[in-house]
Amino acid sequence: MSNLNGAAQAGGSGKAYLLLTVTALCWGCNAVFGRLAVGEVSPLALVSLRWLGVLLLVLAFAREPLRRDWPVLRRRLPFALAMGTLGFTAFNALFYVAAHSTTAVNIGILQGAIPVFVLLGAFAAYRTRVTALQGAGVLVTLVGVVIVGSGGDFARLAALRLNPGDLLMILAGLLYAAYTVGLRRRPEVSSLGLFAVMAAAAFLTSLPLAAAEAALGQFVWPSPKGWVIVALVALLPSFLGQMTFMLGVQMIGPGRAGVFVNLVPVFAAILAVSFLHEPFEAFHAVALALVLGGIWIAERGKAD
């Protein structure tokens, strides 16, 4: 019986790994889309329009789950609204704004700190034990992220200084870590039903930000190319990526799932090479090996 249980757990973990890898790939795509969006649509317009698109997708596919889950969701509405605001609107808004006042090196390194925030948050909220191997795995993956962020030139790291953009990125990482940890308290409803409410919250809370951007004269409606980018952002990182992440967290918990966030900068680099024709260098291969190795180490050291 124990062998059967172990096989079932291994199968469940394997499915979670696949889902979380898809998540990282979708979020890696977001880095490419963000580069392509420059000059085609303003940052906060993109945030609002992406969640409007997601909301339309969710309503097309989730009307029945939402109707079925609504009695439970209505009782947990503050939770769902807070999660959508933290994990969807606030993180993306801070991310895009931070990109205007800090470097890509800083953003890559700071985004790679999210798994550390998640492990610490899971310990603070649930007293989830962090084993030595898990800690070592996180550190190894962070080294890979640093290599990607520094472009393989460690001399660049010595010149790093915190500026307002860095502080915004740290805050964004803390908010997404809080969202990840909070998913453990999700109500017993379908992922589609919960996601529908969170997407609605993300769209509604993004509107004041877009209005502020318009008031400052910085709102830019999408160009024809911009609309294609908005559609892709809504479909991949916003819809598919968030759904697979929620399912992955549900299967293996926030601490273990958070480690996979470190795959995002690696996928982003690979996609940039493929679609933006940026060079692939030796440090990319080293970083990929470190990130994958760190995830493997962290999984070997998971708490029972």
C-alpha positions in Angstrom: 0.0 0.0 0.0 2.8 2.4 0.8 4.3 1.8 -2.6 1.0 2.6 -4.2 0.7 5.8 -2.2 4.3 6.7 -3.1 3.6 6.1 -6.8 0.5 8.2 -6.6 2.3 11.1 -4.9 5.1 10.9 -7.5 2.6 11.0 -10.3 0.9 14.0 -8.6 4.2 15.8 -8.2 5.1 15.1 -11.8 1.9 16.7 -13.0 2.6 19.7 -10.7 6.1 20.1 -12.1 4.7 20.1 -15.7 2.1 22.7 -14.8 4.6 24.9 -13.0 7.0 24.6 -15.9 4.2 25.7 -18.3 3.6 28.6 -15.9 7.3 29.7 -16.0 7.3 29.4 -19.8 4.2 31.6 -20.1 5.7 34.2 -17.7 8.9 34.0 -19.7 6.9 34.9 -22.7 5.6 38.0 -20.8 9.2 39.4 -20.8 9.3 39.2 -24.6 5.8 40.6 -24.9 6.8 43.5 -22.6 9.7 44.3 -24.9 7.5 44.2 -28.0 4.9 46.4 -26.3 7.2 49.4 -25.9 5.8 52.2 -28.1 2.7 50.1 -29.0 0.7 50.4 -25.8 1.3 52.2 -22.4 2.1 50.0 -19.4 -1.0 50.6 -17.3 -3.2 50.4 -20.4 -1.7 47.0 -21.0 -2.5 45.9 -17.4 -6.1 46.9 -17.7 -6.7 45.5 -21.2 -4.9 42.2 -20.4 -7.3 41.6 -17.5 -10.3 42.6 -19.5 -9.3 40.0 -22.0 -8.8 37.4 -19.3 -12.2 38.2 -17.9 -13.8 37.6 -21.3 -11.9 34.3 -21.6 -13.0 33.2 -18.2 -16.6 34.1 -18.7 -16.5 32.1 -21.9 -15.2 29.0 -20.2 -16.1 29.3 -16.6 -19.8 30.3 -16.4 -20.9 26.9 -15.2 -18.1 26.5 -12.6 -18.7 30.1 -11.5 -22.5 29.5 -11.1 -21.8 26.3 -9.2 -19.2 27.8 -6.9 -20.8 31.1 -6.3 -22.5 30.3 -3.0 -19.0 29.5 -1.5 -17.2 32.3 -3.4 -19.8 34.8 -2.1 -18.8 34.0 1.5 -15.1 34.2 0.6 -15.4 37.3 -1.7 -13.0 39.5 0.3 -10.4 36.8 0.1 -10.8 36.4 -3.7 -10.8 40.2 -4.3 -7.7 40.7 -2.2 -5.9 37.9 -4.0 -6.8 39.3 -7.4 -5.6 42.7 -6.4 -2.3 41.5 -4.9 -1.3 38.8 -7.3 -2.6 40.2 -10.5 -3.1 44.0 -10.5 -0.5 45.2 -8.0 2.3 43.0 -9.1 1.9 43.7 -12.8 1.5 47.5 -12.2 4.6 47.7 -10.0 6.6 45.5 -12.4 5.9 47.7 -15.5 6.4 50.9 -13.5 9.7 49.7 -12.0 11.0 48.9 -15.5 11.0 52.6 -16.2 13.5 53.5 -13.4 15.7 50.5 -12.9 17.8 48.1 -15.1 16.9 44.7 -16.5 19.8 43.3 -14.4 18.2 44.5 -11.2 14.7 43.3 -12.2 16.0 39.8 -13.1 17.8 39.5 -9.8 15.0 40.9 -7.7 12.3 38.8 -9.3 14.5 35.8 -8.6 14.1 36.5 -4.9 10.4 35.7 -5.0 10.9 32.0 -4.0 12.8 33.2 -0.9 10.0 35.4 0.0 7.5 32.5 -0.5 9.5 30.1 1.7 9.8 32.7 4.4 6.1 33.6 4.1 5.0 30.0 4.2 7.1 29.5 7.4 5.6 32.7 9.0 2.0 31.9 8.0 1.9 28.1 8.4 5.2 27.2 10.1 6.1 25.2 7.0 9.4 23.7 7.7 12.3 24.7 5.4 14.9 22.0 5.2 18.6 22.6 4.7 18.4 21.1 1.2 15.5 23.3 0.3 17.4 26.3 1.4 20.5 25.1 -0.6 18.3 24.5 -3.7 16.9 28.0 -3.5 20.4 29.5 -3.2 21.6 27.5 -6.2 18.7 28.7 -8.3 19.3 32.2 -7.2 22.9 31.9 -8.4 21.5 30.9 -11.8 19.2 33.9 -11.8 22.1 36.2 -10.8 24.1 34.9 -13.7 21.3 35.6 -16.1 20.7 39.0 -14.7 24.3 40.0 -14.8 24.9 38.8 -18.3 27.6 36.5 -17.0 29.7 39.6 -16.0 30.0 39.6 -12.2 31.7 42.9 -12.3 28.4 44.5 -13.2 26.9 43.2 -9.9 29.4 45.3 -7.8 27.8 48.5 -9.3 24.3 47.6 -8.3 22.5 50.2 -6.2 18.9 50.3 -4.9 16.8 53.0 -6.6 13.1 53.7 -6.6 12.6 51.1 -9.3 14.4 48.5 -7.3 12.3 49.2 -4.2 9.1 48.9 -6.3 10.3 45.6 -7.7 11.0 44.3 -4.2 7.5 45.3 -3.2 6.1 43.6 -6.2 7.9 40.4 -5.3 6.6 40.6 -1.7 3.1 41.1 -3.0 3.3 38.1 -5.3 4.8 36.0 -2.5 1.9 36.9 -0.3 -0.5 35.9 -3.1 1.3 32.6 -3.5 1.2 31.8 0.2 -2.4 32.9 0.4 -3.4 30.4 -2.3 -3.1 27.7 0.4 -6.2 29.2 2.1 -8.2 29.1 -1.1 -11.9 28.1 -0.8 -12.9 24.6 -1.8 -14.1 25.6 -5.3 -12.9 25.0 -8.8 -9.8 26.8 -10.1 -11.9 28.3 -12.9 -14.5 29.6 -10.5 -12.0 31.2 -8.2 -9.9 32.6 -11.1 -13.0 34.2 -12.6 -13.6 36.3 -9.4 -9.9 37.2 -9.1 -9.7 38.2 -12.8 -12.7 40.5 -12.2 -11.0 42.0 -9.2 -7.8 42.5 -11.2 -9.7 44.3 -14.0 -11.7 46.6 -11.6 -8.7 47.6 -9.5 -6.6 48.3 -12.6 -9.1 50.9 -13.8 -8.0 53.6 -11.4 -4.4 53.0 -12.3 -5.2 53.4 -16.0 -7.2 56.5 -15.2 -4.2 58.0 -13.4 -2.0 57.2 -16.3 -4.4 59.0 -18.6 -4.6 62.0 -16.2 -0.8 62.3 -16.5 -1.1 62.3 -20.3 0.8 59.0 -20.6 -2.0 56.6 -21.6 -1.5 55.2 -25.1 -4.2 53.0 -26.8 -2.7 49.9 -28.5 -1.6 50.1 -32.1 -2.6 47.2 -34.4 0.5 45.4 -33.2 -0.3 46.4 -29.7 -3.7 44.7 -29.8 -2.0 41.5 -30.9 0.4 41.8 -27.9 -2.5 42.5 -25.6 -4.3 39.3 -26.8 -1.2 37.2 -26.4 -0.5 38.6 -22.9 -4.1 37.9 -21.9 -4.0 34.4 -23.2 -0.6 33.1 -22.1 0.9 34.7 -19.0 -2.4 36.0 -17.6 -4.8 33.2 -18.3 -2.9 29.9 -18.9 0.0 30.8 -16.7 -2.1 31.9 -13.7 -4.3 28.8 -14.0 -1.4 26.3 -14.1 0.3 28.2 -11.2 -2.9 27.9 -9.1 -3.2 24.2 -9.8 0.5 23.6 -9.1 0.4 25.4 -5.7 -2.7 23.4 -4.9 -0.8 20.1 -5.6 2.6 20.7 -3.9 2.2 23.8 -1.8 3.5 27.4 -2.1 7.0 26.8 -0.9 7.9 24.1 -3.4 5.9 25.8 -6.2 7.7 29.1 -5.6 11.1 27.6 -6.6 9.8 27.2 -10.2 9.6 31.0 -10.5 13.4 30.9 -11.0 12.8 29.3 -14.4 11.2 32.5 -15.6 14.3 34.5 -16.4 15.9 31.4 -18.0 12.9 30.9 -20.3 12.8 34.6 -21.0 16.5 34.5 -22.2 15.7 31.5 -24.4 12.7 33.1 -25.9 14.6 36.4 -26.5 17.2 34.4 -28.4 14.5 32.7 -30.5 12.2 35.6 -31.3 14.2 38.8 -30.6 17.5 37.3 -32.1 19.5 38.1 -29.0 22.7 36.1 -28.6 22.8 32.8 -26.6 26.1 32.7 -24.7 27.8 30.2 -22.4 26.5 31.9 -19.2 22.9 31.1 -20.4 23.7 27.4 -20.4 25.4 27.6 -17.0 22.4 29.5 -15.6 19.9 27.0 -17.0 21.9 24.1 -15.4 22.0 25.9 -12.0 18.3 26.7 -12.0 17.2 23.2 -13.0 19.7 21.7 -10.5 18.5 24.0 -7.7 14.9 22.9 -8.3 16.0 19.3 -8.2 17.9 19.8 -4.9 15.0 21.7 -3.3 12.6 18.8 -4.3 14.9 16.2 -2.8 14.9 18.2 0.4 11.2 18.8 0.7 9.8 18.4 4.2 7.7 15.3 4.9 
